[in-house]
Amino acid sequence: MTSNSPTASAQDAPSSPQAPQDDPLLRLRGVDIAFGGKKKPLPTVFEVDLDVYEGETVAIVGESGSGKSTVAHAVLGLLPGGGHVTGGSITFEGEDITHASERRFTQLRGSHIGLVPQDPMSNLNPVWSIGTHIGEALKANNVATGSEAHERILELMREAGLPEAERRAGQYPHEFSGGMRQRALIACGLAARPKLLIADEPTSALDVTVQKQILDHLQSLTDQLGTSVMLITHDLGLAAERAQRIVVMSQGRVVETGPALEILQDPRHPYTQKLVSAAPSIAARRSDVMKNREIGDANPPSAGQQSPARPTGAAVPASKAGEAQDRSGSHLIEVSGLTKEFDVPGDRPWRKKKFVAARDVSFFLRRGHTLALVGESGSGKSTVAQMILGLLEPTEGKVLFDGKDVTGLRGKDELAFRRRVQPVFQNPYGSIDPMYSVFNTIAEPLKIHRVGDKGSREKRVRELLDMVAMPQSMMHRFPGELSGGQRQRVAIARALALDPEVLVLDEAVSALDVLVQSQILQLLNKLQSEMGLTYLFITHDLAVVKQIADETLVMQDGSIVERGETDELFANPQQEYTRKLLDSIPGGKIPLYTFSG
């Protein structure tokens, strides 16, 4: 196990603005947490020791369900119903708050300990404007009122990377993209300038450039105000770049702790080695995932699976687009001149103006291949995906699927199309019905399309749970009992239920920890090689793109600005915007440990 020293010893590690004090701002010693009644409690966290010093950033990393967020919620006094600290102590600024009253925790939250939660949709009131949310945070912590509060709201929105703050303050959560919602939560969390900020996956929904902006801002708080940050993340590159120390958790226990770069470059515990090795690397030429796929190409699908043969490992350079178009049956999806305009409020409530979310977008997706669509939040990626899925009517242009125009389908034709093209949405909290069990969620498409009987559906659900690495014993649980990563795995299983030909994956692995992310990517490649699946992969995680995609399209302000074979585009980007995206990847230039086992 590495040293427990609170400062990083590696030369390039992030530096703390001041030497750690003898007494940390936050100290956990031997903390045990259990859920359920006192007669039969279910232990979930065991003997956690953790220090966060003034002005320091500490990252807690580990698999989904390892106990990271549970520890953070215990510090805030926000453990869900039935959760309680059963052993050890939690000390903040020298005060034991292990069993503090709700009144005391209310005094501490916001003004002393801030929180940026993971899921923006379940933490934003849909009937409140974004400005109202931030104003409530200011009001609750007695920071500002009246006109002063209004100016402070706009300032916080700008700090969090929200452009046109004056106009955006009056908009509602449903008018914001996923990344913009997360930025609004960050503004709320920083409103009262807390001494400790607990950031629970604060950038999981953000593109890399905005992610860098937000993390730069958090770091400036650390430098200028002495604010400490407890960063909970599954992004090891982010942890390596932003934290002085890393705490690794597995199955409710701390298995390793020490200086950030030392942990990532010389991990001692087998679990840490496995965790670091599973992290996607932007430096890799081709990952094992892609190599496995190339091997799979040597064993083409059966005749009924509609996957034409292609050269081993071949991608489709943009320069050869015309040549590819001449090949019969090579295109499963063709997008031509897609444009989408929305009416948005103007400078007066009764005035409307046009906002162009997508502008003259054209591309093709080859059968059996993976096309990645990347760009900043609000660049139009998800809008294009929704038009392909038939969830939005394009203002102009058309979508051809298997040579047929599918824009505006209705009735049986629409149902048949949806069976062949399935989505996996970005937000598993919003895309899964909280009243449906895991079984009912996955079985729902089978019922809608009248596939099988009750027995065969249950068998299929069990198969799908195995495919996405979830225990069959969780089949009768509800979304509220699952972590964010587990919910996303359920969403992926649901999308696979009907054996579709195309999956449109909108940030499908952004909520997953690196081990599960690696499993899902391997699963997707395995399914593609065995079944001839075609993927449209929408993501802000360019390291994942490097692993999964044959070809990459870069979008900016609703238009495609660059396209090409993935390795070539990453190695030799032609546009300044693309270079900016690549340069913003957290930890992109940090060499990680290579696992030889």
N, C-alpha and C positions, 0 to 999 in steps of 0.2 A: 504494500500500500504506500502511496506517495506521502510526502510530508504534509502536515496539517497547517503549514505556514500560511498566513492570510495574504501574503503578497507573492506575485509571480516572480520566479527567478529567471525565467527565460528572457533572453535579450530583447526579443521583439514583442513580448507580452504587453498588454495595455497597462499603463502606469497609473497608480493611484495618486491623486493630487496631494496626499499627505500621508505620513507614516501612520499605520494603524495604532490606535490607543490600546492600553492594557485592557480596558473594558470595551467590548464591542457594543455597537448600537443595539443589535439584536443578538440574543444568545439562546439557543435551544440545547438542552442537555437531557439525554435519555428519554426523549418524548415518545410516548406510546399513544396511539389513537385507535379507538374501536367504534363500531357502529352497532345499533340495536339496543335492546333493553339491558338493564344492569344484571339481570339474571343470566342471560345468554348473549353476552357481547361478542361481536365478530371482530377480532383484532385485524387491523389493516396496515398500521405503521408501527415500526418497532425500533425503539432506542435510537432515535435520530439525534445526532449532535450537529450543530450548525452555528457558525458565527458570521455576522455581517458587520463590518466596521464602517465607521463614518466615512463617507466619500468613496466607498468601494462598491464594485459590482460583482455579485456572486451569481453564477449560473447553476441552476439545478437541472440536470439532464437525466433522461431515462425513458424507458418505454411507456406507452400509454397504459395507465393503470398502475404505475410503479409507486404512486403516492406523492408525486411532486405537488400537484394542486391541493391535495389534502393537507399537506404541511402548511402551505400558504394560507389556506382557509382557517387553519387552527390559529395562526398568528393574528388573523383579523377577527377571530371570534365568529366566523361565518360557516362553520361546519354544518352540512345539511342535517335535517331532522334525524335524531338518533345518534349523531356523531358527537363524541366527547373525548377529551384528553384523559387517559387513564393512568398515566405515569409520566414522570419527568417534569421539567419546568421550561417556561417560555418567559424570557426577560427582555423588556424593551426599555432602553434608557435607564437601566438599573431597577426598573419596576417589574415585579413579578405579575404578569397578566395571564398566567395559566388558567386561572378560574375567575377572571375578572367579571364584574357584572355587565349586563347588557348596556347599562347607562355609561359605564366607563369605556366599553368598546366603541360606543357611538361617539364619544368625545375624541377617541383616538383616530377613528377612521376618517380619511379625507384630509384632516388638518395635520396629522402626524404620520399616519400610514396610508398611503394612497394605493389604489388598485386599478390596474388595467386588465379587465377580464378577457377571456379567450373568445367568447362568442358575441359578436356585436348585435345580432338580431334579438336574442333573448334578453339582452341588457339595455335595449333602447325601446322606449315606449312608442308604439306606432302612431299615437295621436298627439305626441309632442313634437314640436319642431326641434331641429338640432340646437338652435340657439337657446331654447327653453331648457334642454338637458344640461347644457353647460352653465346656464344661469342658475339652475337649481343647485348645482355643485358649489357655485360661488356663494349662494344664499345660505346653504346649509352649513357652510364653514365660515360665515361672517366675513367674507373677503371683500365683497363689493355689492352695492345696490344701485338702482336707478340708472342714470346715464353713465356713471362710472362702470357699472356692471356691463352695460352694452359694449362699451369700448374694450373692456377686458375680454368679453366673449369673442369679439373679432380678433383680438391679439392672440388668444389661445388657439383659435382656429387656424390662423396663419402659421403659428408655431408648429402645429400638428400637420402642416402641409396641405391645408384645404384652400384652394384658390377661390377668388371671388367671395370672400368671407361675408360681405354685406348681403349678397343675394343668397348664399348657401345657408346662412343662419335661419332664414325663414322656411327652408325646405324640410321635408319629413324623411324619416329613415328609408322608406320605400323608394325615394327619389335618389338615393345614394347607392353607389356600387359597394360591394363587400369591403373593399379596401378603404373607401371613404367613410364607411360606418366605423371601421376600426380606428381610423384617425380621430373621429369624433369622440370615441371612448377614451382615447389617449389624452385629448384635450380636457375631458372631465377629470381624469385621474391626476392631471398635473395642475388643476385649477387652484388648489390651496397651497401649492409648493410644499408638499409633505417632506419629512425628513427621510422617510423610507418609502420607496415606490415598489410595490410588488407587481411585476409585469408578467402575467400569465399568457404565454404565447402572444406577445403584443404585436408581432409582425407577421403572423402566419397567413393573414389574408392580404398582405401587401406585396406589390411588385418590388423588385430589387432596388429601384431608384428611390422610391418613397420609403422603403425600409431603411435605406441608408440615411435618408433625411431624418427620419424619426429617431434612429439610434444615435445619430450625431447630436440631435437635440437632447436626448437623455444624457449623453455623455457630457454635454455642456452644462447641464444641471449639476452633475457630479463635480465638475471642475469649479463652477462658479459658486454654487450654493452648498456644497458638501452633501448633496442628496445621495443617499445610498440606494442601490437597486438590487432587488432579488429577482433575477431573470429566470423564468421557467420556460424552457424551450426544448424542442427536439432537434433544432438546427445546430449541429456541432460546429459548423463553420462560423455561425453567428456567435456561439459561446467562445470559440477560440479567439475571435477578433475583438469581442467587447467585454469579456469578463476578466478580472484579475484571478479569480479562483473558480474552479468547477467542483460541484458536488454531484456524484453519480449515484442514482437510486435504482434499485431493482427489488421488486416484490416487497415494497414497504421498508426496505433497509438502505442505509448509506453503505455502499460497497467500496467507494474510493473517493478521496478528496485531496485537492492540492492545486498548485499553480496551473493555470489554464493550458498553456502550451505543453507543459510537462505531462499533463494528463493525456492530451491528444496525440503527442508524439512518442510518449513512452509509457503507455498504460500498463499497469501491473496486474489488475484483476481480470480474470478471463471474460467476465461480462463486459467490462469496459473495452477490452480488445475487440470483442464481437461487435459492440455498439459502434466504435470508431471505424471498423472495417466496413460496416454496412453503409456508412455515410457516402452519398454521391459525391464524386470528385469532378470538378470542372476541368482538371488537368488531364484526366484519363482520355486516351485516344478512343478506345472502345471498351466498355465495361464487360464484365462477365455476362451480364444480362443480354447484351447485344450479341456476344459471341454465341451464347446458347441459342439465340434466335437464328443466327446464321447456320448453325448446325441443324436446327429444326427445318430449315429450308431444303435440306437434302432429303427430307421425308415429306413430300407434298401431301396435302389433304386428299381425302377420297374424292371421287368424282362429284359427289353431291354437295361438296362444301364450297364450290365456286371460288377457288383460289388459284389463279394462273401461276405457272412456274415463273421464277425470276432468277437471275444470276445470284449466286451466294453472296450475301452481304451487300447487294447492290442498293444504292440509293438513287434518287432521281435528281441530278443537278438541274437547276433552273434553266441552264443553257440548252438542255436537251428536251425541254418541255414539248416543243413541236414534234420531235421524233417520237416521244412517248405517246402523243395524241394519235399518231398513225397506227398504233398497235390496237388491234381489235379487242375490246373488252377490258382494256387496261385501266379505264377510269370507272370508278363506282359512283363517285360524286363529282359533279361539275358545277361550280358557282360562277355565274356570269353577271357582272355589273350590279351587284347587290348594293343598294342604297337604302338607308333607313333614316327618316326624319321624324322628330318628335316635336309636339307643341309644348313649349315651356313658358312660364310666366314672364312677361316683359317688365318694363319699368312701372307699369300700372296694372292692377289686378285684372282689368278687362282687356288688356292688350296681350297678345300672344306673339311669340317669335319662334322661328324654326331652329331646332338644334339637330345637326347632322351627326348621328352616332356612328354611321358607317357610310363610306363614300366610294362607290364604283369598285367594289371588292370582287376580284375574279381570281379563281384558282381551281385546281382539280386535285382530287384525292384518289390515288391508285389503290385498287383492290389489294388487300393483304398488306398494305403499308401503313406507316404511322406518320401523320403530318402534325407538327407542333405549331400552334399559333401563340406567339408571345408578344408582350408589350406591357406598358404601364397600365395601372388601373384606370379605367375610363377610356382606353384606346379603341374600344369597340369589339374586343375579342368575344365577349359573351353575347353581345348583340348579334354578331354574325352567327354564332352557334345556335341561338334561339330561332333565327330565320331558317337555318338549315333544318332544324327540328320541327318547323311548322308552328312554333309557339308565338312567333311574331310575323306579321304580314310585311313583306318588303315594300318600300315606297316605289322602288324600281328594281329591275333585274329578275333573275330566276335561278332556281336550283333544280338541277337534273340529277335524279337518282336512278342508276342503271339505265340511263338514256331517256327517262321519262320525266317530264316537268311535274314536280310535286308541290309547287307553290299553290296554296289555296285548296288543297284536298279536303274532301268532306266524306262523312259516312263510312262505308265499308272500306273504301280506298284509303282513307286516312288511318283507320284501324290497322289495315294490312301494312301500311308504311311504318307505323309506330312499332309493330312487332319486329321489323327488320332493323330499325334504328333506335337505339336506347340511350338515354342520357344518364350521366352521373354528375349531379350538381355540386356546386362548390360548398354549400353550407348544409352539413348533415343535420343540424339542429332545426332548420326550416323545411327541409325536404322530406323528413320522416314524420308521420303522424304520431304525436305523443300518446295517443289512445290505442295505437296498434302495437301488439307484441312483435318481437322479432319475427316469429313465424308468420303472422298475418301480413307484415310488411313485405316479406320476400314472396309470399304466396299470392299476394294481391294481383300481380300481372298475370299469373296463371289462371286465376279466377275470371278476370276481365276477358281474357282471350279464350276461356273455356277449354283449358288444357288439362287433361287428366281428371281423376277423381280425388277424393280426400286422401286416400292412402298413397297414391302416386305423388301427390303434391307434397305430402310430408317427407317422402323419400327424397324428392328433388331438393327441398329446403335443407335437409341434412347434408346432401352432397354439396350444395352451394356454400354452406357454413364451413365445411371442410376446405373448400377451394379458397376461401378468403381468410383462413387460419383463425376461425372462431370456434370455441367449443360448442358442441351440439347441446350441451346442458343449458346454454343461454337462450335457447329457442323460445322460451316462454317469458323471458324478461321484456321490460318495456324500455323505451329510449331514455327515460329519466334514470335508469339504473346502469346506463352505459357511459363510458368515456367518449370524448369527441372522436378519437380514432376508431373505437368500436362501432360507433354510429356510421362512420364513413364506410367501414367494411360491410355493414348491413346494406348500405345504399349500393355498393358495388355488386353485392350478391343479388340484389333485386334486379339490377340492370342485366345481369347474366341469365336470369331465370328463363327467358324465352329463346335462348340461343340466337341472339341477334347477329346480323352481319356487320353492323357498324356500332361502335360505342363513341359517343361524344362525351369526352371526359373534361369537365370544367373544373379545374383545380382539384382533381380527384384524389390527389395524395398530399395536398397541402396541410391537412389536419392530422396526418399520420406521423408517428415517430419513425426514426430512420430504419429500425429493424423491420417494422411492419411495412414501411414504404418500400423497402428492398424486396420484401416478400410479394407485395402487390405488383411491383414492376416486373418481377420474374414471372408471376402468375399471368400478367397481361401478355408478356412475350410468349410464354408457353401456349396460352390459348390462341394467340395469333398464328403461331407456327402449326398448331394442331388443327385449328378450325378455320383458318383463313380469315380471321377477323380483321377489320379495318378500323383504325383509330384516328379520330380528330382530337388531339391532345392540347387543351388550353391550360396554360400555366404561367406563373411568374417565376418559377424555380428553374433557372437555366441549367443548373447542374443535373436536374432530372431530365431535361430536354436532351442533354448530351448522351444520356443512357438509352433513351427510349425512341427517339425520332429519327426517321430516314431523312426527312426534309423539314426545314423550319421557315416559317413566314413571320416577319416582324411587322407589327402594326403600330402606328402612331397617329393619334388624332383621327381615327376612323379609316385610315388608308393603309395599304400595304406599302412599306417603304423599302423592304429588302426581302429576298427569298433566296434559298439555295440549299444544297446538300449540307447536313448539319455540321459535320466535321470541318468542312471547308469554310462555312459561314463563321464558325466559332474561331477558327484559326486566322481567318483573313476577312474580317468584317469591312464592308465598303462604306457604310454610313456612319456618321458621327453618333447618331442616336443608338445604333447597335453597339458601338464601342462603349458608350456610356452605360448601357445595360450590363454588358460583360464586366466592366470595371467596378460596378456596384455590388457584385456578388460577395456576400460576407464570407470571409475566410477563403476566398477563391485562390489566393496565392500562398496559403499556408499548407505545407506538406504534412499529411497526416500519417499516422502509424499504418503500416501494411501488415495485415494478419497473414501468417504463413500456414496456419492450421486448416 
